[in-house]
Amino acid sequence: MVRAKPDELYVYDASRPFASRIADGLDDLWQGARMARIWAKLGWWDFKGQTRRTLLGPLWSVLGTGITVAVLGYVYGAVLDLESAQAFPYIAGGLVIWFFISGCINGGLSTYMSARGVIEERSLPISFSVYRFVFRYAVELIVKFSVFAVAAAAVALPVNANMLLAIPGVLILLVNGLWVVLVFAPLGARFRDVAQIVSPLMLIAFLASPVLWPEGMLGSSSFIAKYNPFAHFLAIVRDPLMGSAPSATSVTLTLAFAVTGWILAVVVHCMTKDRIVYWL
């Protein structure tokens, strides 16, 4: 059913104390992390497999994002009266980051359902499927950053040392993405209707987040971005890419989300991991 030694039968005991469940769940996370070589390879295959037997392969993902950036950059640049030197790389960075965020939330809901065969047929840590899923989206995130590079080169965006700050920003984004999937994966496995609720909410969040429009254009309504957590996750990566350091507020809030989110994720994972196979 769930992870056990090859010569042992795992027995689920619903009466186990809370401390025992936490210890078992933490061990599951650790054992899953130790299998990085395997889930990384499978995650890479998952990324390539989405465009299997196509002419361009994974480049279709980049090409599709590039066309979206080109169209939205031209339209929103004209509507919002933005200079092309800022509009195209700004929108490119925002979309690439948003695709990762929405993927972890919307896609995270179906993580365990998509891995049903592996969970039911293999004696692996439950967290193995989560690591594999997030790694696949991390690869896509990194690959799609090539769209931003092309947009930045096309408009001759100035290069400076602040751009290196995007690296820790991406790491913070990945750490947060992992706990989000750990929380949403069991939620999606247990309650199938959640996906129908989250999907339209994410569309609203997309429109209310500064993905395509600069925060400074809101004027007196700037609180929409100020109190929007997605805006801060966009800022810790996109601001450095655009040549400016992210604000201390954005860095502090995203790190706070990482700490509190992981506490929540550990509790949720420890309390639900033994039930996942029954919910599938």
C-alpha positions, -999 to 999 in steps of 0.1 A, spaced: 0 0 0 25 26 11 63 26 16 76 -4 34 107 -26 33 104 -52 5 101 -81 31 76 -63 53 38 -57 52 29 -22 60 0 -21 85 -19 11 89 -28 19 125 -54 47 129 -48 48 166 -12 58 164 -2 89 185 3 122 167 41 122 174 44 88 158 27 100 126 49 131 124 80 109 127 68 85 101 58 114 78 92 131 81 109 98 74 88 95 42 99 130 31 135 121 38 134 88 21 117 104 -9 143 132 -11 171 105 -10 157 91 -43 165 123 -61 184 106 -89 153 85 -98 126 111 -95 147 137 -113 152 114 -143 114 105 -143 106 142 -140 128 150 -170 111 122 -190 77 136 -180 87 170 -193 99 155 -226 70 132 -228 44 159 -231 56 166 -266 66 131 -276 66 123 -313 64 159 -323 87 177 -346 102 202 -322 98 182 -290 101 203 -258 108 234 -279 70 235 -285 67 246 -249 91 275 -255 76 284 -288 41 286 -274 52 308 -246 72 330 -270 42 335 -292 20 343 -262 46 369 -249 49 385 -284 11 389 -287 4 400 -252 35 423 -252 23 441 -283 -14 443 -271 -7 453 -235 21 475 -245 -2 495 -267 -32 495 -243 -11 505 -213 12 527 -233 43 508 -222 77 510 -239 86 478 -258 120 479 -240 100 472 -208 68 455 -219 82 424 -236 107 412 -210 84 423 -182 55 402 -195 78 373 -205 92 371 -169 57 374 -154 41 347 -176 70 322 -171 68 326 -133 30 325 -133 30 292 -153 51 276 -125 29 290 -97 -4 280 -113 11 246 -123 19 239 -87 -16 248 -75 -38 236 -103 -16 207 -113 -7 199 -78 -43 189 -71 -39 159 -95 -4 149 -85 -14 117 -66 -42 108 -90 -18 110 -119 7 88 -100 -20 63 -90 -3 34 -108 31 41 -91 15 45 -57 -5 13 -59 20 -9 -75 54 2 -61 68 3 -26 79 39 -27 76 69 -4 44 88 -10 64 120 -13 83 105 -42 55 115 -66 55 151 -52 92 155 -58 89 141 -93 60 165 -101 77 196 -88 110 187 -106 91 184 -139 77 219 -134 111 233 -123 126 220 -155 99 237 -175 104 269 -155 141 270 -163 136 261 -200 110 288 -204 133 314 -190 149 313 -225 118 332 -237 127 360 -213 163 359 -225 152 363 -261 128 391 -252 155 409 -231 181 405 -259 155 418 -285 150 451 -267 186 453 -255 177 452 -218 207 465 -198 226 438 -178 237 444 -143 247 425 -111 212 426 -97 201 400 -122 221 374 -102 196 379 -74 171 360 -95 189 327 -86 180 328 -49 145 341 -60 140 310 -80 151 288 -51 126 305 -28 99 299 -55 108 262 -58 108 257 -20 73 273 -18 61 253 -48 71 221 -31 51 227 1 21 239 -20 20 206 -39 24 186 -6 -7 204 7 -28 204 -25 -21 169 -37 -39 151 -8 -67 177 -10 -72 170 -46 -71 132 -40 -97 134 -13 -121 160 -27 -123 159 -65 -145 190 -66 -117 212 -53 -101 215 -88 -134 229 -101 -132 256 -74 -95 264 -76 -93 268 -114 -116 299 -116 -100 313 -85 -66 311 -101 -80 329 -132 -91 357 -109 -58 357 -91 -40 360 -125 -60 391 -135 -55 406 -100 -18 400 -100 8 422 -118 17 395 -144 9 417 -174 7 451 -159 31 471 -137 22 477 -101 28 514 -104 -1 518 -128 -27 511 -101 -23 545 -84 -47 547 -54 -56 510 -59 -20 498 -53 -32 478 -23 -44 452 -48 -7 443 -55 6 452 -21 -15 427 -3 -14 401 -31 10 373 -22 14 363 -58 28 398 -65 57 392 -41 65 358 -56 66 374 -90 88 403 -77 116 381 -61 124 367 -95 112 392 -121 126 424 -104 162 411 -105 157 399 -141 146 434 -150 177 449 -133 165 459 -99 168 443 -65 136 429 -50 121 448 -21 129 436 15 91 432 20 88 407 -9 118 387 2 106 386 39 70 377 30 80 349 6 105 334 32 77 337 58 54 318 34 81 291 30 84 286 67 48 286 76 38 267 45 63 239 52 50 235 88 15 231 73 28 208 46 46 185 71 14 182 92 -8 176 63 15 150 47 20 132 80 -17 130 87 -28 120 52 0 99 36 -13 66 48 -48 74 34 -38 84 -1 -39 50 -15 -75 45 -3 -86 79 -17 -74 70 -52 
